[in-house]
Amino acid sequence: MAMKDHQEEVIESASETLHRIFGGDNSGLGSQMADENSRYEALQQAVFTKPKRTRLIAVANQKGGVGKTTSTVNLAAAMAQFGAQVLVIDMDPQGNASTALGVPHASGDPSTYDVLEGRSSIEDVISVCPDFPTLDVVPASIDLSGAELEVADLPNRNTLLKEALEQYLRQSDKHYDYVFIDCPPSLGLLVINAMCAVTEMLIPIQAEYYALEGLGQLINTIGLVQDHFNPVLLVSTMLVTMFDRRTLLSREVYNEVKGHYPNIVLDTTIPRSVKISEAPSFSQSVISYDPRGLGAIAYGEAALEIAGRSQNVLDALDSRRK
């Protein structure tokens, strides 16, 4: 009896399988699935570099519905998944970041409200995100909406968060790679506190016709904070969200924003995604809710890009301090 030649089995990856099946399909579901899988596998192999010192980043845009809180929680979760130690401070009375990260924040619960009022330290109110052990959260509740009026007459009203954060970072036995502050969609005292407490601003911009409307006002407010309270403050990052690569409008908005701010707009864009919108209703980030989906992949890529720019940003901050 003739013996069959032994052939070595070739095990292909999911991405290779999809490319083999849908190889000729340059549009549609097959191509999208193959692209998602190859990007997901590339993320798993990526090297995430931690910054040499803590990066303090406020995420702000007074225009609502641009993906501000969504970007805060998912960038933080992606970085924690890559192994970074991350702190998220929720400064929005709606508490949406706290919801998405699975942290209790009912009225009366210890929160940023107590920190700003001086009743509690950050250490007293901090919680750990149940999905990521290296992601800590300072929650916000609706109680925070009263803080702006209650602290308005204090001489240090603009630096209450800065003082509390500096004290916590000095005393904590944890070294944080990133601190993200999620701001409310306004330009009031809570946002000023956030801008005074950080060294960087991250601005999410929706890929819509009115994307740049109001951006000038935000940049002007940042300039005023730089002039009067925080001269080191730097707009380090802009992230285009709700991007639909099928539409000419999304591409035009991206190109316009990139043209205005070529050095700070990320190459990565965040797509419109049902999973991104669904995740908070399960008290999760999209990183844990749908880790192989396009939304999680995009935020993972954005997190890597932000991390890859760390040294340039830190150098720019050092030059501002001189």
Sine and cosine of phi, psi and omega as CSV:
sin_phi,cos_phi,sin_psi,cos_psi,sin_omega,cos_omega
0.00,0.00,0.76,-0.66,-0.02,-1.00
-0.95,0.32,0.69,-0.73,0.03,-1.00
-1.00,0.06,0.68,-0.74,0.07,-1.00
-0.97,0.26,0.65,-0.76,0.08,-1.00
-0.90,0.43,0.70,-0.72,0.04,-1.00
-0.96,0.27,0.80,-0.60,0.03,-1.00
-0.91,-0.42,0.73,-0.68,0.01,-1.00
-0.95,0.31,0.75,-0.66,0.01,-1.00
-0.95,0.30,0.67,-0.74,0.07,-1.00
-0.95,-0.33,0.90,-0.43,-0.01,-1.00
-0.99,-0.12,0.88,-0.47,-0.03,-1.00
-0.99,-0.11,0.45,-0.90,0.02,-1.00
-0.97,0.24,0.23,-0.97,0.04,-1.00
-0.86,0.52,-0.63,0.78,0.01,-1.00
-0.89,0.45,-0.68,0.73,0.01,-1.00
-0.91,0.41,-0.63,0.78,0.04,-1.00
-0.87,0.49,-0.73,0.69,0.00,-1.00
-0.90,0.43,-0.63,0.77,0.03,-1.00
-0.91,0.41,-0.58,0.82,0.01,-1.00
-0.93,0.38,-0.67,0.74,-0.04,-1.00
-0.95,0.30,-0.70,0.72,-0.12,-0.99
-0.95,-0.31,0.35,0.94,-0.14,-0.99
-0.78,0.62,-0.62,0.79,-0.06,-1.00
-1.00,0.04,-0.02,1.00,-0.08,-1.00
-0.99,-0.11,0.98,-0.21,-0.06,-1.00
-1.00,0.02,-0.05,1.00,0.05,-1.00
-0.62,-0.79,0.30,-0.95,0.05,-1.00
1.00,-0.04,-0.17,-0.99,-0.16,-0.99
-0.89,0.45,-0.68,0.74,-0.06,-1.00
-0.87,0.50,-0.74,0.67,0.01,-1.00
-0.89,0.46,-0.65,0.76,0.01,-1.00
-0.90,0.44,-0.69,0.72,0.01,-1.00
-0.89,0.46,-0.68,0.74,0.01,-1.00
-0.90,0.44,-0.66,0.75,0.00,-1.00
-0.90,0.43,-0.70,0.71,0.00,-1.00
-0.87,0.49,-0.70,0.71,-0.03,-1.00
-0.92,0.40,-0.64,0.77,0.01,-1.00
-0.93,0.37,-0.61,0.79,0.03,-1.00
-0.94,0.35,-0.62,0.78,0.03,-1.00
-0.89,0.46,-0.71,0.71,-0.01,-1.00
-0.92,0.40,-0.57,0.82,0.05,-1.00
-0.91,0.42,-0.61,0.79,0.04,-1.00
-0.89,0.45,-0.62,0.78,-0.02,-1.00
-0.92,0.40,-0.43,0.90,-0.01,-1.00
-1.00,-0.08,-0.14,0.99,-0.12,-0.99
-0.92,0.38,0.53,-0.85,0.07,-1.00
-0.99,-0.16,0.88,-0.48,-0.03,-1.00
-0.99,-0.13,0.86,-0.50,-0.03,-1.00
-0.99,-0.15,0.82,-0.58,0.03,-1.00
-0.99,0.17,0.57,-0.82,0.01,-1.00
-0.93,0.36,0.41,-0.91,-0.04,-1.00
-0.94,0.34,-0.39,0.92,0.11,-0.99
-0.56,-0.83,0.20,-0.98,-0.08,-1.00
-0.87,0.49,0.76,-0.65,0.13,-0.99
-0.99,-0.14,0.81,-0.58,-0.05,-1.00
-0.96,-0.29,0.91,-0.41,-0.18,-0.98
-0.78,-0.63,0.84,-0.55,0.15,-0.99
-0.99,-0.12,0.70,-0.71,0.01,-1.00
-0.96,-0.28,0.91,-0.42,-0.16,-0.99
-0.59,-0.81,0.56,-0.83,0.22,-0.97
-0.20,-0.98,0.87,-0.49,-0.07,-1.00
-0.94,0.35,-0.24,0.97,0.08,-1.00
-0.98,0.19,0.84,-0.54,-0.03,-1.00
-0.97,0.24,0.34,-0.94,0.09,-1.00
0.96,0.29,0.43,0.90,-0.03,-1.00
-0.97,-0.23,0.05,1.00,-0.01,-1.00
1.00,0.00,0.46,0.89,-0.05,-1.00
-0.92,0.38,-0.85,0.52,0.00,-1.00
-0.91,0.42,-0.65,0.76,0.03,-1.00
-0.84,0.54,-0.68,0.73,-0.01,-1.00
-0.94,0.35,-0.63,0.78,0.02,-1.00
-0.85,0.53,-0.81,0.59,-0.11,-0.99
-0.94,0.35,-0.59,0.81,-0.07,-1.00
-0.99,0.17,-0.54,0.84,0.13,-0.99
-0.92,0.40,-0.68,0.73,0.01,-1.00
-0.89,0.46,-0.70,0.71,0.00,-1.00
-0.91,0.42,-0.65,0.76,0.02,-1.00
-0.89,0.46,-0.68,0.74,0.00,-1.00
-0.92,0.39,-0.63,0.78,0.06,-1.00
-0.89,0.45,-0.63,0.78,0.03,-1.00
-0.90,0.43,-0.53,0.85,0.06,-1.00
-0.97,0.23,-0.11,0.99,0.06,-1.00
0.95,-0.31,0.04,1.00,0.02,-1.00
-0.98,0.21,0.48,-0.88,0.15,-0.99
-1.00,-0.03,0.87,-0.50,-0.17,-0.99
-0.79,-0.62,0.61,-0.79,0.10,-0.99
-0.86,-0.52,0.78,-0.62,0.11,-0.99
-0.93,-0.37,0.81,-0.59,0.08,-1.00
-0.94,-0.34,0.88,-0.48,-0.01,-1.00
-1.00,0.03,0.91,-0.41,0.01,-1.00
-0.93,-0.36,0.27,0.96,0.01,-1.00
-0.97,-0.26,0.87,-0.50,-0.02,-1.00
-0.83,0.56,-0.38,0.93,0.05,-1.00
-0.92,0.40,-0.41,0.91,0.07,-1.00
0.92,0.39,0.42,0.91,-0.06,-1.00
-0.92,0.39,-0.57,0.82,0.05,-1.00
-0.91,0.42,-0.64,0.77,0.03,-1.00
-0.89,0.46,-0.66,0.75,0.04,-1.00
-0.87,0.49,-0.76,0.65,-0.08,-1.00
-0.91,0.41,-0.42,0.91,-0.01,-1.00
-0.99,-0.16,0.16,0.99,0.15,-0.99
0.95,0.32,0.51,0.86,-0.06,-1.00
-0.94,-0.35,0.74,-0.68,0.01,-1.00
-0.87,0.50,0.67,-0.74,-0.01,-1.00
-0.43,-0.90,0.69,0.73,0.07,-1.00
-0.95,0.32,0.36,-0.93,0.07,-1.00
-0.83,0.56,0.77,-0.64,-0.04,-1.00
0.99,-0.15,-0.35,0.94,0.07,-1.00
-0.93,0.36,0.53,-0.85,0.07,-1.00
-0.85,0.53,0.74,-0.67,-0.13,-0.99
-0.40,-0.92,-0.09,-1.00,0.04,-1.00
-0.86,0.50,-0.45,0.89,0.06,-1.00
-0.84,0.55,-0.73,0.69,0.00,-1.00
-0.92,0.38,-0.55,0.84,0.03,-1.00
-0.91,0.41,-0.75,0.66,-0.02,-1.00
-0.90,0.43,-0.56,0.83,-0.01,-1.00
-0.98,0.19,-0.17,0.99,0.06,-1.00
1.00,0.07,0.12,0.99,-0.01,-1.00
-0.99,0.16,-0.43,0.90,-0.07,-1.00
-0.65,-0.76,0.41,-0.91,0.15,-0.99
-1.00,-0.05,0.22,-0.98,0.06,-1.00
-0.86,0.51,-0.62,0.78,0.01,-1.00
-0.86,0.51,-0.53,0.85,-0.02,-1.00
-0.95,0.33,-0.47,0.88,-0.16,-0.99
-0.93,-0.37,-0.04,1.00,-0.11,-0.99
-0.96,0.28,0.56,-0.83,0.08,-1.00
-0.75,-0.66,0.32,-0.95,0.06,-1.00
-0.98,-0.20,0.72,-0.69,0.07,-1.00
-0.89,0.46,0.79,-0.61,-0.06,-1.00
-0.90,0.45,-0.37,0.93,-0.04,-1.00
-1.00,0.03,-0.37,0.93,-0.08,-1.00
-0.65,-0.76,0.93,-0.36,-0.09,-1.00
-0.91,0.41,-0.31,0.95,0.01,-1.00
-0.98,-0.19,0.31,0.95,0.02,-1.00
-0.88,-0.47,0.93,-0.36,0.01,-1.00
-0.98,-0.19,0.50,-0.87,-0.08,-1.00
-0.71,-0.70,0.75,-0.66,0.21,-0.98
-0.98,-0.22,0.95,-0.31,-0.16,-0.99
-0.98,0.21,0.27,-0.96,0.11,-0.99
-0.81,-0.59,0.52,-0.85,0.08,-1.00
-0.79,-0.62,0.07,-1.00,0.00,-1.00
-0.87,0.49,-0.36,0.93,0.04,-1.00
-0.84,0.55,-0.49,0.87,-0.06,-1.00
-0.89,0.46,-0.37,0.93,-0.03,-1.00
-0.89,0.45,-0.39,0.92,0.02,-1.00
-1.00,0.07,-0.18,0.98,-0.13,-0.99
-0.91,0.41,-0.60,0.80,-0.07,-1.00
-0.86,0.52,-0.65,0.76,0.03,-1.00
-0.97,0.25,-0.61,0.80,-0.12,-0.99
-0.95,0.31,-0.47,0.88,-0.01,-1.00
-0.96,-0.28,0.08,1.00,-0.13,-0.99
-0.87,0.50,-0.48,0.88,-0.07,-1.00
-1.00,-0.07,-0.04,1.00,0.01,-1.00
-0.96,0.30,0.66,-0.75,-0.02,-1.00
-0.90,0.44,-0.49,0.87,-0.01,-1.00
-0.97,-0.24,0.49,0.87,-0.12,-0.99
-0.86,0.51,-0.45,0.89,-0.04,-1.00
-0.99,0.12,-0.27,0.96,-0.11,-0.99
-0.87,-0.49,0.31,0.95,-0.02,-1.00
-0.88,0.48,-0.71,0.70,0.00,-1.00
-0.94,0.35,-0.65,0.76,0.01,-1.00
-0.83,0.55,-0.73,0.69,-0.02,-1.00
-0.90,0.43,-0.66,0.75,0.00,-1.00
-0.93,0.38,-0.64,0.76,-0.02,-1.00
-0.93,0.36,-0.69,0.73,0.01,-1.00
-0.88,0.48,-0.66,0.75,0.02,-1.00
-0.89,0.45,-0.69,0.72,-0.02,-1.00
-0.91,0.42,-0.71,0.71,-0.04,-1.00
-0.91,0.42,-0.55,0.83,0.05,-1.00
-0.92,0.40,-0.64,0.77,-0.14,-0.99
-1.00,-0.03,-0.33,0.94,-0.09,-1.00
-0.94,0.35,0.58,-0.81,0.08,-1.00
-1.00,0.08,-0.01,1.00,0.07,-1.00
-0.99,-0.14,0.62,-0.79,0.17,-0.99
-0.98,-0.20,0.88,-0.47,0.01,-1.00
-1.00,0.02,0.72,-0.70,0.10,-1.00
-0.99,0.16,-0.61,0.80,-0.02,-1.00
-0.66,-0.75,0.65,-0.76,0.21,-0.98
-0.86,-0.51,0.86,-0.52,0.05,-1.00
-0.94,-0.34,0.71,-0.71,0.09,-1.00
-0.90,-0.44,0.86,-0.50,0.02,-1.00
-1.00,0.00,0.88,-0.48,-0.09,-1.00
-0.99,-0.10,0.43,-0.90,0.11,-0.99
-0.95,0.30,0.33,-0.94,0.01,-1.00
-0.98,0.19,0.95,0.32,-0.02,-1.00
-0.35,-0.94,-0.04,-1.00,0.10,-1.00
-0.80,-0.60,0.62,0.78,-0.05,-1.00
-1.00,0.00,-0.32,-0.95,-0.12,-0.99
-0.90,0.43,-0.56,0.83,0.01,-1.00
-0.90,0.43,-0.65,0.76,0.01,-1.00
-0.94,0.34,-0.64,0.77,0.05,-1.00
-0.87,0.50,-0.67,0.75,0.05,-1.00
-0.86,0.51,-0.68,0.73,0.01,-1.00
-0.90,0.44,-0.69,0.72,-0.02,-1.00
-0.91,0.42,-0.53,0.85,0.03,-1.00
-0.97,0.24,-0.37,0.93,-0.08,-1.00
-1.00,0.03,-0.21,0.98,-0.11,-0.99
-0.88,-0.47,0.05,-1.00,0.11,-0.99
-0.90,-0.43,-0.18,0.98,-0.05,-1.00
-0.72,-0.69,0.49,-0.87,0.14,-0.99
-0.90,-0.44,0.71,-0.70,0.16,-0.99
-0.91,-0.41,0.84,-0.55,-0.06,-1.00
-0.91,-0.41,0.91,-0.41,0.11,-0.99
-0.99,0.17,0.66,-0.75,-0.01,-1.00
-0.78,-0.63,0.83,-0.56,-0.01,-1.00
-0.96,0.27,0.66,-0.75,0.00,-1.00
-0.98,0.18,0.91,0.40,-0.02,-1.00
-0.76,-0.65,0.18,-0.98,-0.09,-1.00
-0.85,0.53,-0.63,0.78,-0.06,-1.00
-1.00,-0.05,0.44,0.90,-0.10,-1.00
-0.84,0.55,-0.65,0.76,-0.08,-1.00
-1.00,0.02,-0.08,1.00,0.04,-1.00
-0.93,0.36,0.82,-0.57,-0.02,-1.00
1.00,-0.01,-0.29,0.96,0.00,-1.00
-0.90,0.43,-0.61,0.79,0.04,-1.00
-0.87,0.49,-0.63,0.77,0.02,-1.00
-0.91,0.41,-0.65,0.76,0.03,-1.00
-0.90,0.43,-0.71,0.70,0.02,-1.00
-0.88,0.47,-0.61,0.79,0.03,-1.00
-0.90,0.44,-0.68,0.74,0.03,-1.00
-0.90,0.44,-0.67,0.74,0.05,-1.00
-0.87,0.50,-0.65,0.76,0.04,-1.00
-0.88,0.47,-0.64,0.77,0.03,-1.00
-0.91,0.42,-0.66,0.75,0.05,-1.00
-0.90,0.44,-0.65,0.76,0.05,-1.00
-0.87,0.49,-0.68,0.73,-0.06,-1.00
-0.93,0.36,-0.60,0.80,-0.19,-0.98
-0.95,-0.31,-0.46,0.89,-0.14,-0.99
-0.79,-0.62,-0.61,0.80,-0.19,-0.98
-0.61,-0.79,0.98,0.17,-0.09,-1.00
-0.91,0.42,-0.31,0.95,-0.02,-1.00
-0.99,0.17,-0.34,0.94,-0.14,-0.99
-0.80,0.60,0.73,-0.69,-0.11,-0.99
-0.73,-0.69,0.75,-0.67,0.18,-0.98
-0.98,0.18,0.98,-0.19,-0.14,-0.99
-1.00,-0.08,-0.42,0.91,-0.18,-0.98
-0.55,-0.84,0.69,-0.73,0.23,-0.97
-0.81,-0.58,0.67,-0.75,-0.08,-1.00
-0.80,-0.60,0.85,-0.53,0.02,-1.00
-1.00,0.10,0.83,-0.55,-0.07,-1.00
-0.92,-0.40,0.19,-0.98,0.03,-1.00
0.79,0.62,0.68,0.74,-0.07,-1.00
-1.00,0.05,0.75,-0.66,0.05,-1.00
-0.87,-0.49,0.97,-0.24,-0.11,-0.99
-0.92,0.39,-0.22,0.98,0.01,-1.00
-0.98,0.21,-0.31,0.95,-0.09,-1.00
-0.98,-0.22,0.60,-0.80,0.06,-1.00
-0.91,0.42,-0.59,0.80,-0.04,-1.00
-0.86,0.51,-0.73,0.69,0.00,-1.00
-0.86,0.51,-0.69,0.72,-0.01,-1.00
-0.91,0.41,-0.63,0.78,0.00,-1.00
-0.92,0.40,-0.67,0.74,0.03,-1.00
-0.89,0.46,-0.71,0.71,0.01,-1.00
-0.86,0.52,-0.73,0.68,-0.04,-1.00
-0.90,0.44,-0.59,0.81,0.01,-1.00
-0.92,0.39,-0.72,0.69,0.01,-1.00
-0.91,0.42,-0.68,0.73,0.02,-1.00
-0.89,0.46,-0.59,0.81,0.03,-1.00
-0.92,0.40,-0.61,0.80,0.02,-1.00
-0.95,0.30,-0.65,0.76,-0.11,-0.99
-0.76,-0.64,0.92,0.39,-0.16,-0.99
-0.89,0.45,-0.46,0.89,-0.10,-0.99
-1.00,-0.03,-0.20,0.98,-0.08,-1.00
-0.87,-0.48,-0.22,0.98,0.05,-1.00
-0.98,0.19,0.80,-0.59,0.01,-1.00
-0.92,0.38,0.54,-0.84,0.11,-0.99
-0.93,0.37,-0.55,0.84,0.01,-1.00
-0.94,0.34,0.68,-0.74,0.13,-0.99
-0.88,-0.48,0.44,-0.90,0.00,-1.00
-0.97,-0.22,0.84,-0.55,-0.08,-1.00
-0.99,0.17,0.31,-0.95,0.24,-0.97
-0.92,0.39,0.70,-0.71,-0.09,-1.00
-0.43,-0.90,0.78,-0.62,0.06,-1.00
-0.89,0.46,-0.62,0.78,-0.04,-1.00
-0.90,0.43,-0.60,0.80,0.04,-1.00
-0.88,0.48,-0.67,0.75,-0.01,-1.00
-0.95,0.31,-0.55,0.84,-0.03,-1.00
-0.96,0.28,-0.58,0.81,-0.19,-0.98
-0.79,0.62,-0.72,0.69,-0.04,-1.00
-0.88,0.48,-0.46,0.89,0.01,-1.00
-0.93,0.36,-0.24,0.97,0.10,-1.00
-0.97,-0.26,0.27,0.96,-0.03,-1.00
0.83,0.56,0.69,0.72,-0.01,-1.00
-0.66,-0.75,0.40,-0.91,0.25,-0.97
-0.98,0.19,0.31,-0.95,0.04,-1.00
-0.94,0.35,-0.35,0.94,0.01,-1.00
-0.89,0.46,-0.62,0.78,0.02,-1.00
-1.00,-0.06,-0.49,0.87,-0.07,-1.00
-0.96,0.28,-0.66,0.75,-0.06,-1.00
-0.61,-0.79,0.93,0.38,-0.20,-0.98
-0.88,0.47,-0.42,0.91,-0.02,-1.00
-0.99,-0.13,0.02,1.00,-0.04,-1.00
-0.98,0.19,0.22,-0.98,-0.08,-1.00
-0.90,0.43,-0.58,0.81,0.02,-1.00
-0.90,0.44,-0.73,0.68,0.02,-1.00
-0.90,0.44,-0.63,0.78,0.02,-1.00
-0.89,0.46,-0.73,0.69,-0.03,-1.00
-0.89,0.46,-0.69,0.72,0.02,-1.00
-0.92,0.38,-0.56,0.83,0.09,-1.00
-0.89,0.45,-0.67,0.74,0.03,-1.00
-0.92,0.40,-0.63,0.78,0.04,-1.00
-0.90,0.43,-0.66,0.75,0.03,-1.00
-0.88,0.48,-0.67,0.74,0.04,-1.00
-0.89,0.45,-0.66,0.75,-0.02,-1.00
-0.91,0.41,-0.68,0.74,0.06,-1.00
-0.87,0.49,-0.70,0.71,0.01,-1.00
-0.89,0.46,-0.64,0.77,-0.02,-1.00
-0.91,0.41,-0.38,0.93,0.01,-1.00
-1.00,-0.06,0.03,1.00,-0.14,-0.99
-0.82,0.57,-0.74,0.67,-0.09,-1.00
-0.90,0.44,-0.65,0.76,0.03,-1.00
-0.89,0.46,-0.65,0.76,0.00,-1.00
-0.92,0.39,-0.70,0.71,-0.01,-1.00
-0.90,0.44,-0.61,0.79,0.06,-1.00
-0.90,0.44,-0.67,0.74,0.01,-1.00
-0.90,0.44,-0.63,0.77,0.04,-1.00
-0.91,0.41,-0.65,0.76,0.03,-1.00
-0.88,0.48,-0.64,0.77,-0.01,-1.00
-0.92,0.39,-0.51,0.86,0.03,-1.00
-0.95,0.30,-0.42,0.91,-0.03,-1.00
-0.98,0.18,-0.29,0.96,-0.07,-1.00
-0.97,0.24,0.00,0.00,0.00,0.00
